[in-house]
Amino acid sequence: MLTFPLKKEWYEKIKSGEKTVEYREIKPYWTQRISLTVLKYGEHHWDFDKKPHIFDNFPAPCIFRLGYTKEILKAWITKIEIVDGKDTDLHIDKPVYAIHITNVTEVK
């Protein structure tokens, strides 16, 4: 299951429903974890002929953690795509993963 440690600002936005997409820079660390999630819950390959590159054939559970505390949100991934990082809250000039989420609940 993908686990995302977050700063308080982003954790609260996801908790409130204001933020429904989590962005991660494309690096081996996230590529490996996303690939394992896709193999377990979704399609088994990227369709690079599709623009934007996208996985959208699964719900997969994920966890958002406030830093490394015990405060946890559970959510479901509905789609993972590759988008331009300039148009995200990362504001970087390279492609990034856009991880779309829904059904966010607080774990008590």
Biopython code that builds the backbone (N, CA, C, O; Angstrom):
import numpy as np
from Bio.PDB.StructureBuilder import StructureBuilder

atoms = [
    (1, "MET", "N", (0.854, -1.174, 0.000)),
    (1, "MET", "CA", (0.000, 0.000, 0.000)),
    (1, "MET", "C", (0.901, 1.238, 0.000)),
    (1, "MET", "O", (1.855, 1.322, 0.773)),
    (2, "LEU", "N", (0.591, 2.181, -0.863)),
    (2, "LEU", "CA", (1.367, 3.423, -0.892)),
    (2, "LEU", "C", (1.114, 4.228, 0.375)),
    (2, "LEU", "O", (-0.027, 4.378, 0.812)),
    (3, "THR", "N", (2.184, 4.738, 0.956)),
    (3, "THR", "CA", (2.100, 5.584, 2.140)),
    (3, "THR", "C", (2.795, 6.898, 1.841)),
    (3, "THR", "O", (3.934, 6.917, 1.374)),
    (4, "PHE", "N", (2.106, 7.993, 2.112)),
    (4, "PHE", "CA", (2.621, 9.326, 1.834)),
    (4, "PHE", "C", (2.779, 10.111, 3.127)),
    (4, "PHE", "O", (1.774, 10.508, 3.717)),
    (5, "PRO", "N", (4.008, 10.351, 3.594)),
    (5, "PRO", "CA", (4.186, 11.273, 4.721)),
    (5, "PRO", "C", (4.001, 12.703, 4.213)),
    (5, "PRO", "O", (4.572, 13.077, 3.189)),
    (6, "LEU", "N", (3.211, 13.492, 4.920)),
    (6, "LEU", "CA", (2.884, 14.846, 4.464)),
    (6, "LEU", "C", (3.157, 15.881, 5.542)),
    (6, "LEU", "O", (3.119, 15.592, 6.738)),
    (7, "LYS", "N", (3.434, 17.102, 5.081)),
    (7, "LYS", "CA", (3.481, 18.240, 5.997)),
    (7, "LYS", "C", (2.045, 18.588, 6.388)),
    (7, "LYS", "O", (1.097, 18.238, 5.684)),
    (8, "LYS", "N", (1.899, 19.271, 7.503)),
    (8, "LYS", "CA", (0.575, 19.579, 8.062)),
    (8, "LYS", "C", (-0.335, 20.279, 7.049)),
    (8, "LYS", "O", (-1.515, 19.944, 6.948)),
    (9, "GLU", "N", (0.198, 21.243, 6.304)),
    (9, "GLU", "CA", (-0.618, 21.988, 5.327)),
    (9, "GLU", "C", (-1.305, 21.038, 4.346)),
    (9, "GLU", "O", (-2.511, 21.146, 4.123)),
    (10, "TRP", "N", (-0.548, 20.109, 3.758)),
    (10, "TRP", "CA", (-1.098, 19.214, 2.740)),
    (10, "TRP", "C", (-1.986, 18.151, 3.376)),
    (10, "TRP", "O", (-2.996, 17.758, 2.793)),
    (11, "TYR", "N", (-1.619, 17.688, 4.555)),
    (11, "TYR", "CA", (-2.436, 16.708, 5.280)),
    (11, "TYR", "C", (-3.827, 17.281, 5.549)),
    (11, "TYR", "O", (-4.833, 16.611, 5.316)),
    (12, "GLU", "N", (-3.882, 18.505, 6.035)),
    (12, "GLU", "CA", (-5.166, 19.139, 6.353)),
    (12, "GLU", "C", (-5.996, 19.375, 5.096)),
    (12, "GLU", "O", (-7.220, 19.244, 5.133)),
    (13, "LYS", "N", (-5.348, 19.721, 3.981)),
    (13, "LYS", "CA", (-6.088, 19.935, 2.728)),
    (13, "LYS", "C", (-6.680, 18.630, 2.204)),
    (13, "LYS", "O", (-7.795, 18.616, 1.684)),
    (14, "ILE", "N", (-5.941, 17.544, 2.339)),
    (14, "ILE", "CA", (-6.482, 16.244, 1.927)),
    (14, "ILE", "C", (-7.611, 15.841, 2.865)),
    (14, "ILE", "O", (-8.653, 15.365, 2.413)),
    (15, "LYS", "N", (-7.418, 16.023, 4.148)),
    (15, "LYS", "CA", (-8.432, 15.672, 5.151)),
    (15, "LYS", "C", (-9.743, 16.416, 4.903)),
    (15, "LYS", "O", (-10.822, 15.842, 5.048)),
    (16, "SER", "N", (-9.649, 17.700, 4.529)),
    (16, "SER", "CA", (-10.852, 18.511, 4.304)),
    (16, "SER", "C", (-11.503, 18.248, 2.944)),
    (16, "SER", "O", (-12.639, 18.660, 2.710)),
    (17, "GLY", "N", (-10.787, 17.565, 2.050)),
    (17, "GLY", "CA", (-11.308, 17.322, 0.707)),
    (17, "GLY", "C", (-10.927, 18.396, -0.290)),
    (17, "GLY", "O", (-11.276, 18.300, -1.467)),
    (18, "GLU", "N", (-10.213, 19.426, 0.165)),
    (18, "GLU", "CA", (-9.778, 20.507, -0.724)),
    (18, "GLU", "C", (-8.754, 20.004, -1.745)),
    (18, "GLU", "O", (-8.752, 20.454, -2.891)),
    (19, "LYS", "N", (-7.896, 19.088, -1.343)),
    (19, "LYS", "CA", (-6.856, 18.546, -2.223)),
    (19, "LYS", "C", (-7.223, 17.105, -2.553)),
    (19, "LYS", "O", (-7.344, 16.272, -1.655)),
    (20, "THR", "N", (-7.400, 16.810, -3.843)),
    (20, "THR", "CA", (-7.789, 15.466, -4.273)),
    (20, "THR", "C", (-6.745, 14.807, -5.165)),
    (20, "THR", "O", (-6.953, 13.700, -5.661)),
    (21, "VAL", "N", (-5.629, 15.486, -5.364)),
    (21, "VAL", "CA", (-4.537, 14.929, -6.163)),
    (21, "VAL", "C", (-3.234, 15.149, -5.407)),
    (21, "VAL", "O", (-2.928, 16.267, -4.993)),
    (22, "GLU", "N", (-2.474, 14.081, -5.230)),
    (22, "GLU", "CA", (-1.154, 14.168, -4.603)),
    (22, "GLU", "C", (-0.110, 14.034, -5.706)),
    (22, "GLU", "O", (-0.203, 13.139, -6.547)),
    (23, "TYR", "N", (0.874, 14.912, -5.704)),
    (23, "TYR", "CA", (1.904, 14.916, -6.743)),
    (23, "TYR", "C", (3.220, 14.430, -6.167)),
    (23, "TYR", "O", (3.596, 14.790, -5.051)),
    (24, "ARG", "N", (3.916, 13.608, -6.941)),
    (24, "ARG", "CA", (5.239, 13.134, -6.552)),
    (24, "ARG", "C", (6.158, 13.202, -7.758)),
    (24, "ARG", "O", (5.782, 12.840, -8.873)),
    (25, "GLU", "N", (7.372, 13.675, -7.510)),
    (25, "GLU", "CA", (8.368, 13.760, -8.571)),
    (25, "GLU", "C", (8.692, 12.352, -9.063)),
    (25, "GLU", "O", (8.761, 11.407, -8.277)),
    (26, "ILE", "N", (8.888, 12.227, -10.376)),
    (26, "ILE", "CA", (9.221, 10.921, -10.938)),
    (26, "ILE", "C", (10.688, 10.631, -10.623)),
    (26, "ILE", "O", (11.604, 11.207, -11.210)),
    (27, "LYS", "N", (10.871, 9.721, -9.679)),
    (27, "LYS", "CA", (12.191, 9.265, -9.250)),
    (27, "LYS", "C", (12.081, 7.758, -9.032)),
    (27, "LYS", "O", (10.977, 7.240, -8.862)),
    (28, "PRO", "N", (13.207, 7.050, -9.036)),
    (28, "PRO", "CA", (13.143, 5.589, -8.857)),
    (28, "PRO", "C", (12.348, 5.157, -7.625)),
    (28, "PRO", "O", (11.632, 4.156, -7.673)),
    (29, "TYR", "N", (12.463, 5.893, -6.532)),
    (29, "TYR", "CA", (11.751, 5.552, -5.294)),
    (29, "TYR", "C", (10.249, 5.454, -5.537)),
    (29, "TYR", "O", (9.629, 4.451, -5.185)),
    (30, "TRP", "N", (9.655, 6.497, -6.142)),
    (30, "TRP", "CA", (8.207, 6.505, -6.363)),
    (30, "TRP", "C", (7.810, 5.624, -7.533)),
    (30, "TRP", "O", (6.736, 5.023, -7.510)),
    (31, "THR", "N", (8.652, 5.532, -8.556)),
    (31, "THR", "CA", (8.341, 4.666, -9.691)),
    (31, "THR", "C", (8.212, 3.219, -9.232)),
    (31, "THR", "O", (7.292, 2.516, -9.651)),
    (32, "GLN", "N", (9.118, 2.771, -8.381)),
    (32, "GLN", "CA", (9.056, 1.401, -7.875)),
    (32, "GLN", "C", (7.785, 1.177, -7.067)),
    (32, "GLN", "O", (7.107, 0.167, -7.254)),
    (33, "ARG", "N", (7.457, 2.085, -6.190)),
    (33, "ARG", "CA", (6.280, 1.913, -5.347)),
    (33, "ARG", "C", (4.977, 1.980, -6.146)),
    (33, "ARG", "O", (4.047, 1.211, -5.903)),
    (34, "ILE", "N", (4.924, 2.903, -7.092)),
    (34, "ILE", "CA", (3.731, 3.005, -7.933)),
    (34, "ILE", "C", (3.600, 1.767, -8.812)),
    (34, "ILE", "O", (2.495, 1.256, -8.997)),
    (35, "SER", "N", (4.709, 1.280, -9.352)),
    (35, "SER", "CA", (4.672, 0.070, -10.182)),
    (35, "SER", "C", (4.137, -1.119, -9.399)),
    (35, "SER", "O", (3.323, -1.883, -9.918)),
    (36, "LEU", "N", (4.578, -1.287, -8.160)),
    (36, "LEU", "CA", (4.089, -2.391, -7.331)),
    (36, "LEU", "C", (2.596, -2.254, -7.055)),
    (36, "LEU", "O", (1.874, -3.251, -7.040)),
    (37, "THR", "N", (2.132, -1.035, -6.837)),
    (37, "THR", "CA", (0.706, -0.798, -6.604)),
    (37, "THR", "C", (-0.102, -1.140, -7.844)),
    (37, "THR", "O", (-1.154, -1.772, -7.750)),
    (38, "VAL", "N", (0.385, -0.726, -9.003)),
    (38, "VAL", "CA", (-0.328, -0.999, -10.251)),
    (38, "VAL", "C", (-0.371, -2.497, -10.516)),
    (38, "VAL", "O", (-1.399, -3.022, -10.943)),
    (39, "LEU", "N", (0.744, -3.194, -10.267)),
    (39, "LEU", "CA", (0.758, -4.640, -10.476)),
    (39, "LEU", "C", (-0.242, -5.344, -9.562)),
    (39, "LEU", "O", (-0.869, -6.325, -9.962)),
    (40, "LYS", "N", (-0.387, -4.849, -8.347)),
    (40, "LYS", "CA", (-1.280, -5.494, -7.390)),
    (40, "LYS", "C", (-2.751, -5.161, -7.639)),
    (40, "LYS", "O", (-3.613, -6.029, -7.507)),
    (41, "TYR", "N", (-3.041, -3.903, -8.000)),
    (41, "TYR", "CA", (-4.439, -3.457, -8.044)),
    (41, "TYR", "C", (-4.953, -3.081, -9.428)),
    (41, "TYR", "O", (-6.165, -2.973, -9.615)),
    (42, "GLY", "N", (-4.066, -2.878, -10.409)),
    (42, "GLY", "CA", (-4.546, -2.315, -11.666)),
    (42, "GLY", "C", (-4.011, -3.014, -12.891)),
    (42, "GLY", "O", (-3.714, -4.209, -12.873)),
    (43, "GLU", "N", (-3.896, -2.251, -13.946)),
    (43, "GLU", "CA", (-3.354, -2.748, -15.198)),
    (43, "GLU", "C", (-1.893, -3.111, -14.981)),
    (43, "GLU", "O", (-1.288, -2.705, -13.989)),
    (44, "HIS", "N", (-1.330, -3.872, -15.904)),
    (44, "HIS", "CA", (0.037, -4.341, -15.718)),
    (44, "HIS", "C", (1.055, -3.630, -16.599)),
    (44, "HIS", "O", (2.193, -4.087, -16.708)),
    (45, "HIS", "N", (0.679, -2.541, -17.221)),
    (45, "HIS", "CA", (1.642, -1.801, -18.045)),
    (45, "HIS", "C", (1.161, -0.371, -18.243)),
    (45, "HIS", "O", (-0.033, -0.077, -18.195)),
    (46, "TRP", "N", (2.123, 0.500, -18.465)),
    (46, "TRP", "CA", (1.779, 1.864, -18.856)),
    (46, "TRP", "C", (1.397, 1.844, -20.321)),
    (46, "TRP", "O", (2.031, 1.145, -21.112)),
    (47, "ASP", "N", (0.396, 2.580, -20.696)),
    (47, "ASP", "CA", (0.050, 2.742, -22.100)),
    (47, "ASP", "C", (0.668, 4.050, -22.565)),
    (47, "ASP", "O", (0.037, 5.104, -22.482)),
    (48, "PHE", "N", (1.910, 3.985, -23.058)),
    (48, "PHE", "CA", (2.624, 5.198, -23.429)),
    (48, "PHE", "C", (2.117, 5.804, -24.732)),
    (48, "PHE", "O", (2.536, 6.900, -25.105)),
    (49, "ASP", "N", (1.213, 5.099, -25.435)),
    (49, "ASP", "CA", (0.601, 5.696, -26.618)),
    (49, "ASP", "C", (-0.515, 6.651, -26.229)),
    (49, "ASP", "O", (-0.887, 7.529, -27.007)),
    (50, "LYS", "N", (-1.046, 6.481, -25.027)),
    (50, "LYS", "CA", (-2.073, 7.396, -24.522)),
    (50, "LYS", "C", (-1.415, 8.677, -24.051)),
    (50, "LYS", "O", (-0.334, 8.641, -23.464)),
    (51, "LYS", "N", (-2.043, 9.785, -24.296)),
    (51, "LYS", "CA", (-1.571, 11.064, -23.771)),
    (51, "LYS", "C", (-2.695, 11.671, -22.960)),
    (51, "LYS", "O", (-3.787, 11.814, -23.511)),
    (52, "PRO", "N", (-2.532, 12.036, -21.721)),
    (52, "PRO", "CA", (-1.327, 11.807, -20.927)),
    (52, "PRO", "C", (-1.208, 10.337, -20.545)),
    (52, "PRO", "O", (-2.192, 9.598, -20.565)),
    (53, "HIS", "N", (0.009, 9.920, -20.197)),
    (53, "HIS", "CA", (0.232, 8.540, -19.758)),
    (53, "HIS", "C", (-0.567, 8.330, -18.477)),
    (53, "HIS", "O", (-0.518, 9.151, -17.561)),
    (54, "ILE", "N", (-1.296, 7.231, -18.423)),
    (54, "ILE", "CA", (-2.282, 7.121, -17.343)),
    (54, "ILE", "C", (-2.558, 5.665, -16.956)),
    (54, "ILE", "O", (-2.531, 4.773, -17.804)),
    (55, "PHE", "N", (-2.818, 5.443, -15.692)),
    (55, "PHE", "CA", (-3.427, 4.220, -15.172)),
    (55, "PHE", "C", (-4.746, 4.651, -14.569)),
    (55, "PHE", "O", (-4.770, 5.524, -13.701)),
    (56, "ASP", "N", (-5.837, 4.063, -15.007)),
    (56, "ASP", "CA", (-7.119, 4.483, -14.442)),
    (56, "ASP", "C", (-8.071, 3.309, -14.247)),
    (56, "ASP", "O", (-9.284, 3.497, -14.150)),
    (57, "ASN", "N", (-7.529, 2.117, -14.190)),
    (57, "ASN", "CA", (-8.377, 0.933, -14.140)),
    (57, "ASN", "C", (-8.353, 0.263, -12.766)),
    (57, "ASN", "O", (-8.340, -0.965, -12.683)),
    (58, "PHE", "N", (-8.346, 1.044, -11.699)),
    (58, "PHE", "CA", (-8.332, 0.412, -10.382)),
    (58, "PHE", "C", (-8.695, 1.390, -9.281)),
    (58, "PHE", "O", (-8.471, 2.594, -9.407)),
    (59, "PRO", "N", (-9.263, 0.859, -8.189)),
    (59, "PRO", "CA", (-9.163, 1.561, -6.916)),
    (59, "PRO", "C", (-8.081, 0.850, -6.105)),
    (59, "PRO", "O", (-8.078, -0.378, -6.027)),
    (60, "ALA", "N", (-7.187, 1.589, -5.516)),
    (60, "ALA", "CA", (-6.142, 1.012, -4.664)),
    (60, "ALA", "C", (-6.085, 1.811, -3.372)),
    (60, "ALA", "O", (-6.149, 3.040, -3.411)),
    (61, "PRO", "N", (-5.967, 1.151, -2.235)),
    (61, "PRO", "CA", (-5.893, 1.883, -0.974)),
    (61, "PRO", "C", (-4.547, 2.579, -0.817)),
    (61, "PRO", "O", (-3.534, 2.129, -1.354)),
    (62, "CYS", "N", (-4.549, 3.674, -0.082)),
    (62, "CYS", "CA", (-3.308, 4.363, 0.253)),
    (62, "CYS", "C", (-3.462, 5.027, 1.615)),
    (62, "CYS", "O", (-4.570, 5.173, 2.132)),
    (63, "ILE", "N", (-2.346, 5.419, 2.175)),
    (63, "ILE", "CA", (-2.307, 6.037, 3.499)),
    (63, "ILE", "C", (-1.614, 7.387, 3.393)),
    (63, "ILE", "O", (-0.583, 7.515, 2.733)),
    (64, "PHE", "N", (-2.183, 8.388, 4.044)),
    (64, "PHE", "CA", (-1.536, 9.692, 4.206)),
    (64, "PHE", "C", (-1.249, 9.857, 5.687)),
    (64, "PHE", "O", (-2.145, 9.727, 6.521)),
    (65, "ARG", "N", (-0.008, 10.142, 6.007)),
    (65, "ARG", "CA", (0.410, 10.259, 7.398)),
    (65, "ARG", "C", (0.914, 11.670, 7.645)),
    (65, "ARG", "O", (1.674, 12.212, 6.843)),
    (66, "LEU", "N", (0.494, 12.263, 8.749)),
    (66, "LEU", "CA", (0.978, 13.592, 9.139)),
    (66, "LEU", "C", (2.408, 13.423, 9.632)),
    (66, "LEU", "O", (2.647, 13.018, 10.770)),
    (67, "GLY", "N", (3.358, 13.743, 8.748)),
    (67, "GLY", "CA", (4.772, 13.522, 9.066)),
    (67, "GLY", "C", (4.977, 12.061, 9.398)),
    (67, "GLY", "O", (4.577, 11.178, 8.640)),
    (68, "TYR", "N", (5.603, 11.812, 10.533)),
    (68, "TYR", "CA", (5.785, 10.432, 10.991)),
    (68, "TYR", "C", (5.064, 10.222, 12.316)),
    (68, "TYR", "O", (5.530, 9.480, 13.180)),
    (69, "THR", "N", (3.912, 10.893, 12.464)),
    (69, "THR", "CA", (3.090, 10.766, 13.665)),
    (69, "THR", "C", (2.112, 9.608, 13.488)),
    (69, "THR", "O", (2.164, 8.884, 12.494)),
    (70, "LYS", "N", (1.223, 9.444, 14.460)),
    (70, "LYS", "CA", (0.196, 8.405, 14.387)),
    (70, "LYS", "C", (-1.075, 8.898, 13.714)),
    (70, "LYS", "O", (-2.035, 8.138, 13.584)),
    (71, "GLU", "N", (-1.100, 10.162, 13.280)),
    (71, "GLU", "CA", (-2.286, 10.700, 12.594)),
    (71, "GLU", "C", (-2.293, 10.210, 11.152)),
    (71, "GLU", "O", (-1.380, 10.496, 10.377)),
    (72, "ILE", "N", (-3.343, 9.464, 10.807)),
    (72, "ILE", "CA", (-3.396, 8.786, 9.514)),
    (72, "ILE", "C", (-4.748, 9.009, 8.844)),
    (72, "ILE", "O", (-5.794, 9.022, 9.492)),
    (73, "LEU", "N", (-4.690, 9.184, 7.523)),
    (73, "LEU", "CA", (-5.880, 9.192, 6.676)),
    (73, "LEU", "C", (-5.771, 8.016, 5.716)),
    (73, "LEU", "O", (-4.694, 7.732, 5.192)),
    (74, "LYS", "N", (-6.886, 7.335, 5.488)),
    (74, "LYS", "CA", (-6.923, 6.299, 4.467)),
    (74, "LYS", "C", (-7.725, 6.843, 3.297)),
    (74, "LYS", "O", (-8.723, 7.539, 3.488)),
    (75, "ALA", "N", (-7.286, 6.524, 2.087)),
    (75, "ALA", "CA", (-7.987, 6.979, 0.884)),
    (75, "ALA", "C", (-7.872, 5.901, -0.185)),
    (75, "ALA", "O", (-7.189, 4.892, -0.009)),
    (76, "TRP", "N", (-8.553, 6.142, -1.288)),
    (76, "TRP", "CA", (-8.502, 5.223, -2.425)),
    (76, "TRP", "C", (-7.971, 5.965, -3.640)),
    (76, "TRP", "O", (-8.445, 7.050, -3.976)),
    (77, "ILE", "N", (-6.987, 5.372, -4.289)),
    (77, "ILE", "CA", (-6.440, 5.915, -5.535)),
    (77, "ILE", "C", (-7.379, 5.503, -6.658)),
    (77, "ILE", "O", (-7.734, 4.331, -6.782)),
    (78, "THR", "N", (-7.776, 6.467, -7.471)),
    (78, "THR", "CA", (-8.658, 6.170, -8.600)),
    (78, "THR", "C", (-7.933, 6.228, -9.935)),
    (78, "THR", "O", (-8.362, 5.621, -10.916)),
    (79, "LYS", "N", (-6.823, 6.970, -9.958)),
    (79, "LYS", "CA", (-6.113, 7.160, -11.225)),
    (79, "LYS", "C", (-4.716, 7.664, -10.910)),
    (79, "LYS", "O", (-4.519, 8.428, -9.965)),
    (80, "ILE", "N", (-3.741, 7.228, -11.712)),
    (80, "ILE", "CA", (-2.382, 7.766, -11.636)),
    (80, "ILE", "C", (-1.995, 8.170, -13.050)),
    (80, "ILE", "O", (-2.088, 7.373, -13.984)),
    (81, "GLU", "N", (-1.566, 9.405, -13.194)),
    (81, "GLU", "CA", (-1.146, 9.870, -14.513)),
    (81, "GLU", "C", (0.155, 10.645, -14.394)),
    (81, "GLU", "O", (0.581, 11.010, -13.298)),
    (82, "ILE", "N", (0.775, 10.888, -15.530)),
    (82, "ILE", "CA", (1.988, 11.695, -15.584)),
    (82, "ILE", "C", (1.603, 13.041, -16.179)),
    (82, "ILE", "O", (1.042, 13.112, -17.273)),
    (83, "VAL", "N", (1.912, 14.115, -15.444)),
    (83, "VAL", "CA", (1.550, 15.467, -15.878)),
    (83, "VAL", "C", (2.762, 16.384, -15.777)),
    (83, "VAL", "O", (3.787, 16.016, -15.202)),
    (84, "ASP", "N", (2.635, 17.564, -16.334)),
    (84, "ASP", "CA", (3.690, 18.579, -16.274)),
    (84, "ASP", "C", (3.769, 19.139, -14.856)),
    (84, "ASP", "O", (2.774, 19.633, -14.326)),
    (85, "GLY", "N", (4.933, 19.063, -14.251)),
    (85, "GLY", "CA", (5.112, 19.515, -12.877)),
    (85, "GLY", "C", (4.921, 21.001, -12.664)),
    (85, "GLY", "O", (4.686, 21.437, -11.537)),
    (86, "LYS", "N", (5.016, 21.797, -13.735)),
    (86, "LYS", "CA", (4.829, 23.250, -13.591)),
    (86, "LYS", "C", (3.398, 23.595, -13.198)),
    (86, "LYS", "O", (3.149, 24.623, -12.569)),
    (87, "ASP", "N", (2.453, 22.722, -13.576)),
    (87, "ASP", "CA", (1.038, 22.980, -13.316)),
    (87, "ASP", "C", (0.553, 22.348, -12.011)),
    (87, "ASP", "O", (-0.651, 22.177, -11.820)),
    (88, "THR", "N", (1.475, 22.001, -11.113)),
    (88, "THR", "CA", (1.124, 21.321, -9.865)),
    (88, "THR", "C", (1.606, 22.130, -8.666)),
    (88, "THR", "O", (2.238, 23.174, -8.825)),
    (89, "ASP", "N", (1.302, 21.641, -7.466)),
    (89, "ASP", "CA", (1.808, 22.333, -6.279)),
    (89, "ASP", "C", (3.301, 22.094, -6.054)),
    (89, "ASP", "O", (3.881, 22.672, -5.136)),
    (90, "LEU", "N", (3.935, 21.249, -6.881)),
    (90, "LEU", "CA", (5.396, 21.075, -6.815)),
    (90, "LEU", "C", (6.133, 22.190, -7.555)),
    (90, "LEU", "O", (7.252, 22.548, -7.187)),
    (91, "HIS", "N", (5.507, 22.740, -8.600)),
    (91, "HIS", "CA", (6.080, 23.829, -9.398)),
    (91, "HIS", "C", (7.486, 23.502, -9.897)),
    (91, "HIS", "O", (8.409, 24.299, -9.732)),
    (92, "ILE", "N", (7.646, 22.322, -10.510)),
    (92, "ILE", "CA", (8.945, 21.951, -11.073)),
    (92, "ILE", "C", (8.802, 21.738, -12.572)),
    (92, "ILE", "O", (7.733, 21.368, -13.058)),
    (93, "ASP", "N", (9.873, 21.971, -13.291)),
    (93, "ASP", "CA", (9.856, 21.919, -14.748)),
    (93, "ASP", "C", (10.217, 20.522, -15.246)),
    (93, "ASP", "O", (11.189, 20.343, -15.980)),
    (94, "LYS", "N", (9.423, 19.543, -14.839)),
    (94, "LYS", "CA", (9.598, 18.172, -15.313)),
    (94, "LYS", "C", (8.313, 17.407, -15.043)),
    (94, "LYS", "O", (7.485, 17.850, -14.248)),
    (95, "PRO", "N", (8.139, 16.270, -15.692)),
    (95, "PRO", "CA", (6.929, 15.478, -15.462)),
    (95, "PRO", "C", (6.878, 14.946, -14.028)),
    (95, "PRO", "O", (7.913, 14.679, -13.417)),
    (96, "VAL", "N", (5.661, 14.796, -13.504)),
    (96, "VAL", "CA", (5.446, 14.262, -12.153)),
    (96, "VAL", "C", (4.279, 13.278, -12.184)),
    (96, "VAL", "O", (3.462, 13.288, -13.105)),
    (97, "TYR", "N", (4.220, 12.432, -11.162)),
    (97, "TYR", "CA", (3.055, 11.574, -10.986)),
    (97, "TYR", "C", (1.935, 12.388, -10.352)),
    (97, "TYR", "O", (2.159, 13.111, -9.382)),
    (98, "ALA", "N", (0.736, 12.268, -10.898)),
    (98, "ALA", "CA", (-0.471, 12.854, -10.301)),
    (98, "ALA", "C", (-1.316, 11.682, -9.819)),
    (98, "ALA", "O", (-1.823, 10.897, -10.621)),
    (99, "ILE", "N", (-1.461, 11.573, -8.506)),
    (99, "ILE", "CA", (-2.162, 10.451, -7.894)),
    (99, "ILE", "C", (-3.513, 10.965, -7.403)),
    (99, "ILE", "O", (-3.591, 11.692, -6.412)),
    (100, "HIS", "N", (-4.565, 10.582, -8.102)),
    (100, "HIS", "CA", (-5.921, 11.053, -7.797)),
    (100, "HIS", "C", (-6.524, 10.171, -6.707)),
    (100, "HIS", "O", (-6.440, 8.945, -6.765)),
    (101, "ILE", "N", (-7.137, 10.820, -5.708)),
    (101, "ILE", "CA", (-7.674, 10.079, -4.567)),
    (101, "ILE", "C", (-9.134, 10.433, -4.305)),
    (101, "ILE", "O", (-9.625, 11.484, -4.717)),
    (102, "THR", "N", (-9.807, 9.531, -3.612)),
    (102, "THR", "CA", (-11.198, 9.731, -3.221)),
    (102, "THR", "C", (-11.453, 9.006, -1.898)),
    (102, "THR", "O", (-10.593, 8.272, -1.411)),
    (103, "ASN", "N", (-12.631, 9.214, -1.323)),
    (103, "ASN", "CA", (-13.066, 8.510, -0.108)),
    (103, "ASN", "C", (-12.042, 8.586, 1.021)),
    (103, "ASN", "O", (-11.629, 7.561, 1.564)),
    (104, "VAL", "N", (-11.643, 9.784, 1.364)),
    (104, "VAL", "CA", (-10.673, 9.986, 2.439)),
    (104, "VAL", "C", (-11.377, 9.847, 3.786)),
    (104, "VAL", "O", (-12.401, 10.484, 4.032)),
    (105, "THR", "N", (-10.819, 9.008, 4.649)),
    (105, "THR", "CA", (-11.361, 8.830, 5.993)),
    (105, "THR", "C", (-10.231, 8.865, 7.007)),
    (105, "THR", "O", (-9.104, 8.458, 6.724)),
    (106, "GLU", "N", (-10.555, 9.357, 8.185)),
    (106, "GLU", "CA", (-9.569, 9.428, 9.256)),
    (106, "GLU", "C", (-9.511, 8.077, 9.965)),
    (106, "GLU", "O", (-10.545, 7.493, 10.288)),
    (107, "VAL", "N", (-8.302, 7.588, 10.205)),
    (107, "VAL", "CA", (-8.113, 6.335, 10.931)),
    (107, "VAL", "C", (-7.932, 6.669, 12.395)),
    (107, "VAL", "O", (-7.040, 7.440, 12.750)),
    (108, "LYS", "N", (-8.752, 6.109, 13.237)),
    (108, "LYS", "CA", (-8.696, 6.403, 14.683)),
    (108, "LYS", "C", (-7.974, 5.302, 15.412)),
    (108, "LYS", "O", (-7.823, 5.365, 16.632)),
]
sb = StructureBuilder()
sb.init_structure("model")
sb.init_model(0)
sb.init_chain("A")
sb.init_seg("    ")
for serial, (resi, resn, name, xyz) in enumerate(atoms, 1):
    if name == "N":
        sb.init_residue(resn, " ", resi, " ")
    sb.init_atom(name, np.array(xyz, "f"), 0.0, 1.0, " ", f" {name:<3s}", serial, name[0])
structure = sb.get_structure()
